Amino acid sequence: MPRHRPIRPSIAPAVPGQGVSSLFIAVEGPNGVGKSAVARRLADRLAELGPAGVHLTGEPTRTPLGQLLRRQESFLHGKALALALAADRAAHIETEIIPRLDDGLHVVSDRYVASSLVLQRIDGLDLGEIWSYNRYVLPATVIYLEDHPEVIRTRLAARPHLTRLELAGSPEKELALYRDAATHLHRQQWRQHVVACHGLNPEQVVDTILALLPADGP
């Protein structure tokens, strides 16, 4: 079985404001799959490989609103949380992502729209409602990380604290919902790839991602 498979190899529509030589990449996948480590290393490797700079970011953002959302996930539920995350994302796009792309930088985000399409479903909303809050966002090239559920479960068990949504979900449920999210974003003509991480360290996962990116270039 191949370690990765493209979901949509064709080029997404051009978006006003997006730098023509820049890549906007979102690293997605279940809690505990290793998104943050891969996103950091991917940003480092992109910086090493070419003259374009790289901006590493993530969601919820490091702004006051994003930090409030990180602290208040146990308080905010359902529609309120989904709307607050959509507002944080809209500001993220307008004040951080698009300006960096316009400056010619690559942008790598640890979580983006697909995370909302998964986690807010765990929180009781349907996909159509969640998408209605996010349908006008800037498209990204989405990299979905997958691993065996037992591997992810072991990593989560080693954490000192789990969030409300981590406790409400499961590796199996999140993997299935991310595949639903990918199917939905395919219909929106987003460019996406799945990378199977089992048995690979972050460096090897990034090698796999980089092998996919030339087809995603401008």
The 8 nearest C-alpha neighbors of each residue, nearest first, counted from 0:
[[1, 2, 3, 4, 195, 194, 197, 196],
 [2, 0, 3, 4, 195, 194, 193, 5],
 [3, 1, 195, 194, 0, 4, 196, 193],
 [4, 2, 194, 193, 1, 195, 5, 192],
 [3, 5, 193, 192, 6, 194, 1, 2],
 [6, 4, 192, 7, 8, 191, 193, 3],
 [5, 7, 191, 192, 4, 8, 190, 185],
 [6, 8, 190, 191, 5, 9, 185, 189],
 [7, 9, 5, 190, 6, 10, 214, 191],
 [10, 8, 7, 11, 190, 215, 188, 214],
 [9, 11, 12, 8, 190, 215, 189, 188],
 [10, 12, 189, 188, 190, 13, 9, 138],
 [11, 13, 14, 10, 188, 189, 138, 9],
 [12, 14, 11, 15, 17, 19, 10, 16],
 [13, 15, 17, 16, 12, 137, 138, 11],
 [16, 14, 17, 13, 18, 137, 97, 19],
 [15, 17, 14, 97, 18, 101, 100, 98],
 [18, 16, 100, 15, 14, 101, 97, 19],
 [19, 17, 101, 100, 21, 20, 103, 16],
 [18, 20, 21, 17, 217, 103, 101, 100],
 [21, 19, 18, 217, 103, 22, 216, 104],
 [22, 20, 105, 18, 103, 19, 104, 100],
 [21, 23, 105, 24, 106, 20, 216, 100],
 [22, 24, 106, 139, 105, 107, 140, 21],
 [25, 23, 140, 107, 139, 141, 22, 106],
 [24, 26, 108, 141, 107, 110, 111, 142],
 [27, 25, 142, 109, 110, 141, 34, 108],
 [28, 26, 143, 110, 142, 144, 25, 34],
 [27, 29, 144, 143, 32, 145, 30, 34],
 [30, 28, 173, 32, 31, 174, 170, 27],
 [29, 31, 32, 28, 165, 170, 151, 155],
 [30, 32, 151, 33, 155, 154, 29, 152],
 [33, 31, 29, 151, 30, 34, 28, 146],
 [32, 34, 31, 36, 35, 37, 30, 201],
 [35, 33, 37, 36, 38, 32, 26, 27],
 [34, 36, 38, 37, 33, 109, 39, 26],
 [37, 35, 39, 38, 34, 33, 40, 201],
 [36, 38, 40, 34, 201, 39, 35, 41],
 [37, 39, 41, 35, 40, 36, 109, 34],
 [40, 38, 42, 36, 37, 41, 35, 43],
 [39, 41, 43, 37, 42, 38, 44, 36],
 [42, 40, 38, 44, 43, 39, 205, 37],
 [41, 43, 45, 39, 40, 44, 53, 38],
 [44, 42, 40, 46, 41, 45, 47, 39],
 [43, 45, 47, 41, 46, 42, 40, 48],
 [46, 44, 48, 42, 47, 43, 41, 49],
 [45, 47, 43, 44, 48, 53, 52, 49],
 [48, 46, 44, 45, 49, 43, 50, 42],
 [49, 47, 45, 46, 44, 50, 51, 43],
 [48, 50, 51, 47, 46, 45, 52, 44],
 [49, 51, 52, 46, 48, 47, 45, 104],
 [52, 50, 104, 49, 103, 53, 105, 46],
 [51, 53, 104, 46, 105, 50, 54, 103],
 [54, 52, 105, 104, 46, 106, 42, 55],
 [53, 55, 106, 105, 107, 56, 104, 52],
 [56, 54, 107, 106, 108, 42, 53, 39],
 [55, 57, 108, 107, 109, 54, 58, 106],
 [58, 56, 109, 108, 60, 110, 59, 55],
 [59, 57, 60, 110, 111, 109, 65, 56],
 [58, 60, 65, 57, 69, 61, 68, 87],
 [61, 59, 65, 58, 62, 57, 66, 87],
 [60, 62, 65, 66, 63, 59, 58, 64],
 [61, 63, 65, 60, 64, 66, 59, 87],
 [64, 62, 66, 65, 67, 61, 60, 68],
 [65, 63, 67, 62, 66, 68, 87, 60],
 [66, 64, 60, 59, 68, 62, 67, 61],
 [65, 67, 69, 63, 68, 64, 61, 62],
 [66, 68, 64, 70, 65, 69, 71, 63],
 [69, 67, 71, 65, 66, 70, 72, 64],
 [70, 68, 66, 67, 71, 72, 65, 59],
 [69, 71, 67, 68, 72, 66, 73, 74],
 [72, 70, 68, 74, 73, 69, 67, 75],
 [73, 71, 75, 74, 68, 69, 70, 163],
 [72, 74, 71, 163, 75, 162, 76, 70],
 [75, 73, 71, 72, 76, 70, 80, 68],
 [76, 74, 80, 72, 73, 71, 79, 77],
 [77, 75, 80, 79, 74, 78, 122, 72],
 [76, 78, 122, 80, 79, 123, 81, 124],
 [77, 79, 81, 80, 82, 76, 124, 119],
 [80, 78, 82, 81, 77, 76, 75, 83],
 [79, 81, 83, 75, 76, 78, 82, 77],
 [82, 80, 78, 84, 83, 79, 85, 77],
 [83, 81, 85, 79, 84, 80, 78, 86],
 [82, 84, 86, 80, 85, 81, 79, 87],
 [83, 85, 87, 81, 86, 82, 80, 88],
 [84, 86, 88, 82, 83, 87, 89, 81],
 [87, 85, 83, 89, 88, 84, 82, 90],
 [86, 88, 84, 90, 85, 89, 91, 65],
 [89, 87, 91, 85, 86, 90, 84, 92],
 [90, 88, 86, 92, 91, 87, 85, 93],
 [89, 91, 93, 87, 88, 92, 94, 86],
 [92, 90, 88, 95, 89, 94, 93, 87],
 [91, 93, 96, 89, 90, 95, 97, 94],
 [94, 92, 90, 91, 97, 95, 89, 96],
 [93, 95, 91, 90, 92, 96, 98, 97],
 [96, 94, 91, 98, 92, 97, 93, 99],
 [95, 97, 92, 99, 98, 100, 91, 94],
 [96, 98, 100, 99, 92, 93, 95, 101],
 [97, 99, 101, 100, 95, 96, 102, 94],
 [100, 98, 102, 96, 101, 97, 104, 95],
 [101, 99, 18, 97, 104, 103, 102, 98],
 [100, 102, 18, 98, 103, 99, 17, 97],
 [101, 103, 99, 100, 104, 98, 18, 97],
 [104, 102, 100, 101, 21, 18, 20, 51],
 [105, 103, 52, 100, 53, 99, 51, 102],
 [104, 106, 53, 22, 21, 23, 54, 52],
 [105, 107, 54, 23, 53, 55, 24, 22],
 [108, 106, 24, 55, 25, 23, 56, 54],
 [109, 107, 57, 25, 56, 110, 55, 26],
 [108, 110, 57, 26, 38, 35, 25, 56],
 [111, 109, 27, 58, 26, 108, 57, 114],
 [110, 112, 113, 114, 25, 58, 108, 109],
 [113, 111, 115, 114, 116, 110, 133, 136],
 [112, 114, 116, 115, 111, 180, 117, 27],
 [115, 113, 117, 112, 116, 111, 118, 110],
 [114, 116, 118, 117, 112, 113, 119, 129],
 [115, 117, 113, 114, 180, 119, 126, 118],
 [118, 116, 114, 115, 120, 176, 119, 177],
 [117, 119, 121, 115, 120, 114, 116, 122],
 [120, 118, 122, 121, 115, 117, 124, 116],
 [121, 119, 124, 122, 123, 118, 117, 125],
 [120, 122, 118, 119, 123, 168, 117, 167],
 [123, 121, 119, 120, 77, 124, 118, 76],
 [122, 124, 120, 121, 77, 119, 125, 78],
 [125, 123, 120, 119, 122, 77, 126, 128],
 [126, 124, 127, 128, 120, 129, 123, 119],
 [125, 127, 129, 128, 130, 116, 120, 124],
 [128, 126, 130, 129, 125, 131, 124, 132],
 [127, 129, 131, 130, 126, 125, 124, 132],
 [128, 130, 126, 131, 132, 127, 116, 125],
 [131, 129, 133, 127, 132, 134, 128, 126],
 [130, 132, 128, 129, 134, 133, 127, 135],
 [131, 133, 130, 129, 134, 85, 82, 128],
 [134, 132, 130, 131, 135, 136, 85, 129],
 [133, 135, 130, 131, 136, 132, 129, 137],
 [136, 134, 133, 137, 132, 131, 138, 89],
 [137, 135, 134, 133, 138, 89, 92, 88],
 [136, 138, 139, 135, 92, 14, 97, 17],
 [139, 137, 189, 136, 140, 11, 14, 23],
 [140, 138, 23, 24, 141, 25, 137, 189],
 [139, 141, 24, 190, 191, 25, 23, 142],
 [142, 140, 191, 25, 139, 24, 26, 143],
 [141, 143, 26, 192, 193, 191, 27, 25],
 [142, 144, 193, 27, 28, 194, 192, 26],
 [145, 143, 28, 194, 193, 195, 27, 142],
 [144, 146, 195, 196, 194, 28, 143, 32],
 [147, 145, 197, 196, 195, 148, 32, 151],
 [146, 148, 150, 149, 151, 197, 145, 170],
 [149, 147, 170, 151, 150, 171, 152, 146],
 [148, 150, 152, 151, 147, 153, 170, 146],
 [151, 149, 153, 147, 148, 152, 154, 146],
 [150, 152, 148, 154, 31, 153, 149, 32],
 [153, 151, 149, 155, 154, 150, 148, 156],
 [152, 154, 156, 150, 151, 155, 149, 157],
 [155, 153, 151, 157, 156, 152, 31, 150],
 [154, 156, 152, 157, 158, 153, 31, 151],
 [155, 157, 153, 154, 158, 152, 159, 161],
 [158, 156, 154, 155, 159, 153, 160, 152],
 [157, 159, 155, 160, 156, 161, 154, 153],
 [160, 158, 157, 161, 156, 155, 162, 154],
 [161, 159, 158, 162, 157, 155, 156, 165],
 [162, 160, 165, 166, 163, 158, 159, 155],
 [161, 163, 165, 164, 166, 160, 73, 72],
 [162, 164, 166, 165, 73, 167, 161, 72],
 [163, 165, 167, 166, 162, 168, 118, 121],
 [166, 164, 162, 168, 167, 163, 161, 30],
 [165, 167, 163, 164, 168, 162, 161, 169],
 [168, 166, 164, 165, 163, 121, 169, 122],
 [169, 167, 165, 166, 164, 172, 121, 173],
 [168, 170, 172, 171, 173, 167, 165, 166],
 [171, 169, 148, 173, 172, 174, 29, 151],
 [170, 172, 174, 169, 173, 148, 175, 168],
 [173, 171, 169, 175, 170, 174, 176, 168],
 [172, 174, 176, 170, 175, 29, 171, 177],
 [173, 175, 177, 171, 176, 172, 170, 29],
 [174, 176, 178, 172, 173, 177, 171, 179],
 [177, 175, 179, 173, 178, 117, 174, 180],
 [178, 176, 180, 174, 179, 175, 173, 117],
 [177, 179, 181, 175, 176, 180, 182, 174],
 [180, 178, 176, 182, 177, 181, 183, 175],
 [181, 179, 177, 183, 178, 182, 116, 113],
 [182, 180, 178, 184, 183, 179, 185, 177],
 [181, 183, 185, 179, 180, 184, 178, 186],
 [182, 184, 180, 186, 181, 185, 179, 187],
 [183, 185, 187, 181, 186, 189, 182, 180],
 [186, 184, 188, 182, 187, 183, 189, 181],
 [187, 185, 184, 183, 188, 182, 189, 181],
 [186, 188, 184, 185, 189, 183, 182, 138],
 [189, 187, 185, 186, 11, 184, 190, 7],
 [188, 190, 185, 184, 187, 11, 138, 191],
 [191, 189, 140, 7, 11, 8, 141, 188],
 [192, 190, 141, 6, 140, 7, 142, 189],
 [193, 191, 5, 142, 6, 4, 143, 141],
 [192, 194, 143, 3, 4, 142, 144, 5],
 [193, 195, 3, 144, 143, 196, 2, 145],
 [196, 194, 145, 2, 3, 197, 146, 144],
 [197, 195, 146, 199, 145, 194, 198, 204],
 [196, 198, 146, 199, 195, 147, 145, 150],
 [197, 199, 196, 200, 146, 195, 203, 204],
 [200, 198, 196, 197, 203, 204, 201, 202],
 [199, 201, 203, 202, 204, 198, 196, 197],
 [202, 200, 204, 37, 203, 205, 36, 199],
 [203, 201, 205, 204, 200, 206, 40, 37],
 [204, 202, 206, 205, 200, 201, 199, 207],
 [205, 203, 201, 207, 206, 202, 199, 196],
 [204, 206, 208, 202, 207, 203, 41, 209],
 [207, 205, 203, 209, 204, 208, 202, 210],
 [208, 206, 204, 210, 205, 209, 203, 211],
 [209, 207, 205, 211, 210, 206, 204, 212],
 [208, 210, 212, 206, 211, 207, 205, 213],
 [209, 211, 207, 208, 212, 206, 213, 205],
 [212, 210, 208, 209, 213, 214, 207, 215],
 [211, 213, 215, 209, 214, 210, 216, 208],
 [214, 212, 216, 215, 211, 210, 209, 217],
 [213, 215, 212, 216, 211, 8, 9, 210],
 [216, 214, 212, 213, 217, 10, 211, 8],
 [215, 217, 213, 214, 212, 22, 20, 21],
 [216, 20, 19, 215, 21, 22, 10, 214]]
